[in-house]
Amino acid sequence: MLALAALTLSVPGFGYTYNVTSTISSLVVPYATHGIANDQIAAVIINAAGAKISTGDYTKSVDPYTYEVTLTFSPSQANGAVVYLKGPYNGSDTTASTDFQVTSVTGGLRVCTACSTPAQRSYNSKKYVLEKTLQFDWDTWPTGDVNVFVFINDNKIHFATNEYMASLGLCTNSVGCAVDHDVTSWPQGSIPLAYAVWSGGGFSITDCRNSYFGGSGC
């Protein structure tokens, strides 16, 4: 099962959030605190600078009987860091026509403006769950036409432009989505959601979701 949440990207489902208020080198979260009745628990750690830390910067163990989670950080995590724990999500697929839909906003694009909460779809024996709206915005408005491919890949929603300048776009949440550049076609293995064209100060959008995600392809 895969997740495409605004906060975690490894597994979908029920979760727990811990906000770090002073520097810690380890964290123990008992079942009574996180409430995830399963030993299949994933962790995502966002450091005080707002970046997701790599798996090499922490260790995680889950007691298979008590479900207690133990995390050890190297380097330590400072005030402002956030720890997210996620457990398996086994609910039924949602059916809203707006699930995983891409829409335009002023100067940007959104995925799941009016999705189910969360939106879940099954495809190729995997579950994709999107728990919050993800948004792409221009940080520098382009002067010419720009194409944007919106797709799922590597457990993230990608906004990929055909421009080469990395300063042309950003995500409202760097954990749940990514901005790619110099992309002119759908990457191999990706799941298309939409094809958008920026022209004259606005986006025109072609819905490219397949039938598993509520569309008919493009």
C-alpha positions in Angstrom: 0.0 0.0 0.0 1.2 3.5 -0.9 0.3 6.9 0.4 0.2 10.3 -1.2 -0.5 12.3 1.8 0.5 15.9 2.4 2.4 14.7 5.5 3.5 11.1 4.9 4.4 9.2 1.8 5.2 5.7 2.8 2.0 4.1 3.9 -1.6 5.4 4.1 -3.8 5.4 7.1 -4.2 6.3 10.7 -1.4 8.3 12.3 0.1 10.2 15.1 2.1 13.5 15.1 4.7 14.5 17.6 6.0 18.1 17.6 9.6 18.4 18.9 9.9 21.3 21.4 13.5 20.7 22.6 16.4 18.8 21.2 16.0 15.0 21.3 18.2 12.1 20.3 15.5 9.5 20.7 11.8 9.2 21.1 9.6 6.4 22.5 5.9 6.4 21.6 3.8 3.7 23.3 0.7 2.3 21.7 -1.5 4.1 24.3 -0.2 7.3 22.8 -0.1 6.7 19.0 -3.1 4.3 18.9 -2.0 2.3 15.9 -2.9 -1.3 16.6 -0.3 -2.8 14.2 3.4 -3.4 14.0 3.6 -2.1 10.4 4.2 1.5 11.3 6.2 3.9 9.1 7.9 7.1 10.3 8.5 10.4 8.5 10.6 13.0 10.2 10.7 16.6 9.2 13.6 18.5 10.7 13.5 22.0 12.1 14.4 23.5 8.7 11.3 21.8 7.1 13.1 19.1 5.2 12.4 15.4 5.3 15.4 13.6 6.8 16.8 10.5 5.1 16.3 7.0 6.6 20.1 7.0 7.3 19.6 9.7 9.9 17.4 7.7 12.2 16.6 4.1 13.3 13.1 2.8 14.0 11.9 -0.3 15.8 8.4 -1.4 16.6 7.6 -4.0 19.3 5.5 -6.7 17.6 3.5 -7.4 20.8 3.1 -4.0 22.4 3.3 -1.8 19.2 5.6 0.6 21.1 7.7 2.6 18.6 11.3 3.6 19.4 13.2 6.1 17.2 16.8 7.1 17.5 18.1 10.2 15.7 21.6 10.9 14.4 22.0 13.9 14.3 19.5 14.9 17.1 16.3 16.7 16.1 15.8 20.2 17.4 12.9 22.3 18.4 10.5 22.7 15.5 11.0 19.2 14.0 8.0 17.0 13.5 7.7 13.2 13.7 4.8 11.5 11.9 3.8 7.9 12.5 1.5 6.1 10.0 -0.1 2.7 10.1 -1.8 0.6 7.4 -5.0 2.0 5.9 -7.4 -0.8 4.9 -10.5 1.1 4.1 -12.6 0.8 0.9 -11.8 2.9 -2.2 -13.6 6.2 -2.4 -15.8 7.0 -5.4 -16.0 10.8 -5.6 -15.5 12.1 -9.2 -13.2 14.8 -7.8 -10.7 12.3 -6.2 -7.2 13.1 -7.4 -8.6 15.8 -9.8 -6.3 18.6 -10.8 -7.9 22.1 -10.8 -6.5 25.6 -11.3 -6.2 28.4 -8.8 -4.8 31.9 -9.3 -1.2 31.3 -10.5 -1.2 27.7 -9.7 -2.6 24.1 -9.7 -4.2 22.0 -7.0 -4.7 18.3 -6.6 -7.7 17.3 -4.5 -9.4 20.6 -4.0 -12.7 18.7 -3.3 -11.6 15.1 -2.7 -12.9 12.6 -0.3 -11.2 12.8 3.1 -9.0 10.9 2.5 -9.2 10.0 -1.2 -8.3 6.4 -1.9 -7.9 4.5 -5.1 -6.5 1.0 -5.9 -4.3 0.5 -9.0 -1.9 -2.3 -10.0 -2.3 -4.0 -6.6 -1.4 -0.8 -4.7 -3.5 1.6 -2.7 -3.0 5.4 -3.2 -4.3 7.6 -0.5 -4.3 11.4 -0.6 -5.2 13.0 2.7 -4.8 16.7 2.0 -4.8 19.1 -0.9 -1.4 19.7 -2.6 -0.7 22.9 -4.5 1.8 24.1 -7.1 2.5 27.8 -7.4 4.8 29.9 -9.6 7.4 31.7 -7.6 8.3 33.6 -10.8 5.4 33.9 -13.3 6.6 32.7 -16.7 6.5 35.2 -19.6 5.7 32.5 -22.2 3.7 29.3 -22.5 4.6 26.5 -20.1 3.4 22.9 -20.1 3.0 21.1 -16.8 2.6 17.3 -16.4 0.9 16.3 -13.2 1.4 12.7 -12.2 2.0 10.1 -9.5 5.5 8.6 -9.3 7.7 7.4 -6.4 4.9 7.9 -3.9 4.7 11.6 -4.7 2.6 13.8 -6.8 4.8 15.6 -9.3 4.3 18.9 -11.1 6.7 18.7 -14.0 7.3 21.6 -16.3 9.0 21.8 -19.7 11.0 24.7 -18.5 14.6 24.2 -17.3 14.6 26.9 -14.6 14.3 25.5 -11.1 13.0 28.8 -9.8 9.8 28.7 -11.8 7.7 26.6 -9.4 7.2 25.3 -5.9 5.0 23.0 -3.8 3.1 24.1 -0.8 4.3 20.9 0.9 7.7 19.5 -0.1 6.9 16.1 1.5 3.8 15.4 -0.4 4.8 16.7 -3.8 7.7 17.5 -6.0 8.5 20.0 -8.8 10.4 18.7 -11.8 11.8 20.7 -14.7 12.8 20.1 -18.3 10.2 17.3 -18.7 8.5 17.0 -22.1 6.6 13.7 -21.7 5.1 11.4 -19.1 8.0 9.6 -17.3 8.1 5.8 -17.5 6.0 4.2 -14.8 4.2 7.4 -13.8 0.4 7.6 -13.4 -0.9 10.7 -15.2 -3.4 12.9 -13.5 -3.5 16.0 -15.7 -1.8 18.0 -18.5 -1.9 21.7 -18.0 -0.8 24.6 -20.2 0.0 28.0 -18.8 -0.8 30.7 -21.3 -1.8 34.3 -21.0 -1.8 34.3 -17.2 -3.8 31.2 -16.6 -4.0 27.4 -16.9 -6.0 25.2 -19.3 -6.2 21.7 -17.9 -6.8 18.3 -19.6 -7.9 15.6 -17.2 -5.6 12.6 -17.7 -6.8 10.4 -14.8 -7.4 6.8 -15.8 -10.6 5.0 -14.9 -9.1 3.8 -11.6 -8.7 7.4 -10.5 -12.0 8.6 -11.7 -11.2 9.7 -15.3 -11.0 8.3 -18.8 -7.4 9.2 -19.7 -6.1 11.7 -22.2 
